[in-house]
Amino acid sequence: MPTTLESSRSKILIVDDSAFEQRMLVDLLSEMPYKVSVAFNGLQGYQLALANRPDLILLDVRMPNMDGYTACRLLKANPVTQDIPVIFLSGADADEERIMGLSIGGVDYVSKPFSPGELAARIQVHLNLARRHQAPPTAASNDAEHHPGDSDPDAVLVNAVKRLISDNLAALPGLAEIARSVGTYREKLSQVFREQTGMTVFGFIREERIRRGEELLKDTDIDVQDIALLIGFNNAGNFATAFRERMGVTPTAYRQAIQQKKT
């Protein structure tokens, strides 16, 4: 039976393929009131997060089998783990690396080599923030925790893909790269996506582009040409053709009708 002190200690999961880095982090955190566990790659880290529900995850980016970005996409697509703060630790300090880590759900990005004192402070800040934002448990949330239907691996995979697509409409990679970005392969993704949604990945992309275009036409004054580029069409003509096929009117006519209703 855990003591009150043990049960109140925050749980930190370290995910890093370097035994040296792991040992350094474990030594640092063991001096603080934390319970520390470790994983050697993104997939193992994701599985441990599901099993142990840590309070915070320190996640390396470059790892074999599954990298940190892929693991984070799965963590944020799973209702069981989506609220766990993720701090990326990486030797890559390029702006695009930082932007990627934060855009897919990381709360912070710390470059290696890091200052132990600064890392410890950042961990404590994000633990405190997470506690403040924690909703009090309810009967419904307790029931969801014991019966996490949406945490089915296939549902998590599809949720991760949907978010990746929505966040990258302007410049989507190919299907093989999309699949790799969520830790699977093209054929498996195509099968699971169709089973879960009733449509192909490309069908969902088309629907999402039209839906986003509709929102931008309705809620902004952005030119139709610019909207087309923002949602992944090469030009306004291609956007107009796809929009008319789906909505029955051109983007310009749709916007004019919306504006007339407002006046």
C-alpha positions in Angstrom: 0.0 0.0 0.0 1.6 3.3 -1.1 2.2 5.9 1.6 0.7 9.4 1.3 4.1 10.8 0.4 4.6 8.2 -2.4 1.1 8.7 -3.9 1.6 12.5 -4.0 4.9 12.3 -5.9 4.6 13.4 -9.5 5.4 10.7 -12.0 7.9 11.6 -14.8 8.4 9.4 -17.8 11.8 9.8 -19.7 11.8 8.6 -23.3 15.3 8.7 -24.7 17.3 6.1 -26.7 20.6 7.2 -25.1 21.5 5.3 -21.9 23.9 8.2 -21.0 21.1 10.8 -21.4 18.7 8.6 -19.5 21.1 8.2 -16.6 21.8 11.9 -16.4 18.1 12.7 -16.3 17.3 10.0 -13.8 20.1 11.3 -11.5 18.8 14.8 -11.8 15.2 13.9 -11.1 15.9 11.4 -8.4 17.0 14.3 -6.2 13.5 15.7 -6.4 10.1 14.4 -5.2 9.4 12.6 -8.5 8.8 8.9 -9.4 10.8 8.3 -12.6 10.3 5.6 -15.3 12.2 5.3 -18.6 11.6 4.1 -22.1 14.1 3.7 -25.0 12.0 4.7 -28.0 8.8 6.4 -28.9 6.6 3.3 -29.1 7.8 2.0 -25.7 7.2 5.4 -24.3 3.7 5.6 -25.7 2.9 2.2 -24.3 4.3 3.1 -20.9 2.3 6.3 -20.8 -0.9 4.4 -21.5 -0.1 1.9 -18.7 1.3 4.3 -16.0 -0.4 7.6 -16.8 2.7 9.8 -15.9 2.2 13.4 -14.9 4.7 14.7 -17.4 6.8 13.2 -20.2 10.3 14.2 -21.2 10.5 13.1 -24.9 13.6 12.9 -27.1 13.0 13.6 -30.8 15.5 11.4 -32.7 15.0 7.8 -31.8 14.8 4.4 -33.6 11.6 2.5 -34.3 9.4 5.5 -33.5 10.6 9.1 -33.1 9.4 11.6 -30.6 7.1 13.5 -33.0 5.3 10.4 -33.9 4.9 9.4 -30.3 3.5 12.8 -29.4 0.9 12.7 -32.2 -0.4 9.4 -30.8 -0.3 10.7 -27.2 -2.4 13.7 -28.2 -4.8 11.7 -30.2 -5.6 9.3 -27.3 -8.1 10.7 -24.7 -6.3 8.6 -22.1 -3.0 10.5 -22.6 -3.9 13.7 -24.4 -3.6 16.0 -21.3 -0.2 14.8 -20.2 2.3 17.6 -20.7 5.1 16.7 -23.1 8.5 18.5 -23.0 10.7 17.8 -26.0 14.4 17.3 -25.4 16.5 17.5 -28.6 20.0 18.2 -29.8 18.4 19.8 -32.9 17.9 23.5 -32.2 16.5 24.6 -35.6 13.4 26.9 -35.5 11.4 24.4 -37.6 12.2 21.6 -35.1 10.9 23.7 -32.3 7.8 24.8 -34.2 7.0 21.2 -35.1 7.3 20.0 -31.5 5.0 22.8 -30.2 2.5 22.6 -33.1 1.8 18.9 -32.5 1.1 19.3 -28.8 4.4 19.7 -26.9 4.2 22.3 -24.0 7.9 23.1 -24.2 11.1 22.4 -26.2 14.5 22.2 -24.5 17.7 22.0 -26.5 20.5 19.7 -25.5 22.9 20.3 -23.8 20.5 21.8 -21.2 21.0 23.4 -17.9 19.9 21.0 -15.2 18.5 23.9 -13.1 16.5 25.3 -16.0 15.1 21.9 -17.0 14.0 21.2 -13.4 12.3 24.7 -13.3 10.5 24.0 -16.5 9.3 20.7 -15.3 7.9 22.2 -12.2 6.2 25.0 -14.1 4.4 22.6 -16.4 3.4 20.3 -13.6 1.9 23.2 -11.7 0.1 24.4 -14.8 -1.3 20.9 -15.5 -2.6 20.7 -11.9 -4.4 24.0 -12.2 -6.1 23.0 -15.4 -7.2 19.6 -14.2 -10.9 19.3 -14.0 -12.3 17.7 -10.8 -13.2 14.1 -11.3 -16.8 13.3 -12.1 -18.8 10.1 -12.4 -18.7 10.5 -16.2 -14.9 11.0 -16.3 -14.3 8.1 -14.0 -16.5 5.9 -16.2 -14.6 7.0 -19.3 -11.3 6.2 -17.6 -12.4 2.6 -16.9 -14.0 2.3 -20.4 -11.8 4.3 -22.7 -13.5 3.3 -26.0 -11.9 6.1 -28.0 -8.4 4.8 -26.9 -8.8 1.8 -29.2 -5.5 1.8 -31.2 -7.2 2.1 -34.5 -9.3 5.1 -33.3 -6.2 6.7 -31.9 -4.4 6.2 -35.2 -7.3 7.8 -37.2 -7.5 10.7 -34.8 -3.8 11.4 -35.1 -4.1 11.3 -38.9 -7.1 13.7 -38.9 -5.2 16.2 -36.8 -2.1 15.9 -38.9 -4.1 16.5 -42.1 -6.0 19.5 -40.5 -2.8 21.1 -39.4 -1.0 20.7 -42.8 -3.7 21.3 -45.4 -1.5 23.8 -47.3 1.4 21.3 -47.8 0.3 17.7 -47.1 2.9 15.0 -47.6 2.1 11.8 -49.5 0.1 9.0 -48.0 3.3 7.0 -47.2 4.7 9.9 -45.3 1.4 10.6 -43.5 1.4 6.9 -42.4 5.0 7.0 -41.2 4.3 10.2 -39.2 1.8 8.2 -37.1 3.9 5.1 -36.7 2.3 2.9 -39.4 2.5 2.1 -43.1 0.4 3.1 -46.1 -1.6 -0.1 -46.6 -2.5 -0.4 -42.9 -3.5 3.2 -42.6 -5.7 3.0 -45.7 -7.5 -0.1 -44.3 -7.9 1.3 -40.8 -9.1 4.7 -41.9 -11.7 3.3 -44.2 -13.0 0.9 -41.4 -13.1 3.8 -38.9 -14.6 6.5 -41.1 -16.2 4.9 -44.1 -14.0 7.0 -46.4 -10.5 7.0 -47.8 -7.7 9.2 -46.5 -7.9 11.2 -49.7 -11.7 11.5 -49.4 -11.2 12.9 -45.9 -8.6 15.4 -47.2 -11.0 16.6 -49.9 -13.8 17.1 -47.4 -11.5 18.8 -44.9 -10.3 21.2 -47.5 -13.8 22.2 -48.5 -14.9 22.5 -44.9 -11.9 24.8 -44.1 -12.5 26.8 -47.3 -16.1 27.2 -46.3 -15.1 28.5 -42.8 -12.6 31.0 -44.3 -15.1 32.3 -46.9 -17.7 32.8 -44.1 -15.5 34.2 -41.3 -12.7 36.1 -43.1 -12.1 38.6 -45.9 -9.2 36.6 -47.3 -9.1 36.6 -51.2 -10.4 33.4 -52.8 -7.0 32.8 -54.4 -5.3 33.0 -51.0 -7.8 30.7 -49.4 -7.2 28.2 -52.2 -3.4 28.2 -51.4 -4.0 28.0 -47.6 -6.1 24.9 -47.9 -3.8 23.1 -50.5 -5.2 23.9 -53.9 -2.8 25.0 -56.6 -5.0 27.9 -57.8 -8.4 29.5 -57.3 -9.8 27.6 -60.4 -9.2 24.2 -58.9 -10.7 25.3 -55.6 -13.7 26.8 -57.3 -14.3 23.5 -59.3 -14.0 21.3 -56.2 -16.1 23.7 -54.1 -18.9 23.9 -56.6 -19.0 20.1 -57.0 -19.5 19.8 -53.2 -21.5 22.9 -52.3 -23.4 23.6 -55.6 -22.1 27.2 -55.9 -18.7 28.8 -56.5 -16.7 30.2 -53.6 -17.5 33.8 -54.7 -21.2 33.1 -54.9 -21.2 31.4 -51.5 -19.4 34.4 -49.9 -21.8 36.8 -51.5 -24.8 34.9 -50.2 -23.4 34.9 -46.7 -22.8 38.6 -46.8 -26.3 39.3 -48.0 -27.7 37.4 -45.1 -25.7 39.5 -42.7 -27.0 42.8 -44.1 
